[in-house]
Amino acid sequence: MATGKANVAWRYPQAATLFTPLARDKEVDREELGAEAKEPVYASSVRVQVLNGTGVSGRAAAVAGRLREAGFTVVGTGNAPEAARTTAVTHPRGLDAPAEVLASRLPDVRAGEDADGTPGVVTLVIGSDLALDDVK
């Protein structure tokens, strides 16, 4: 019978800072890990717009559902203006940390600044490279 006492809730991006080097058989940078722990960014504070660049109907809604389950605040879904092969996270100036939190939950995705981004919102454009099971 599960009691919930053995559950661990990982904080992102700190968890990615810990596990990514381990997965790549690299040394963990303790200074970087410690610096991120001082000012954590919680998933619930990250406002995300999810755009479907795959052409597969319903993909933005499915990914948005996974992100909500992970605690993110999804503010909207829609279609990307053009097809995307690779998944991308973009953000307006000043949202570096929240964008990194989102990117850390997706495989091989890096966040980039977009001067024309929606203020206060991180945008996720789903590319054909992202499988639904990759969203953690």
Number of C-alpha atoms within 10 A of each C-alpha: 3 6 6 7 6 6 8 7 6 9 14 22 24 19 16 20 18 17 13 14 13 12 9 8 9 10 10 14 11 10 9 12 16 12 11 16 14 8 9 15 19 16 20 15 11 23 19 27 21 26 24 26 24 23 16 10 10 14 22 26 17 14 25 24 15 17 21 15 11 14 14 20 18 21 14 15 21 15 19 18 10 11 15 17 14 15 22 21 23 26 26 19 15 11 18 15 18 26 27 23 23 28 25 22 18 19 14 11 16 15 22 19 16 14 11 10 14 14 12 15 21 30 27 26 28 27 20 16 13 20 13 13 9 12 18 14
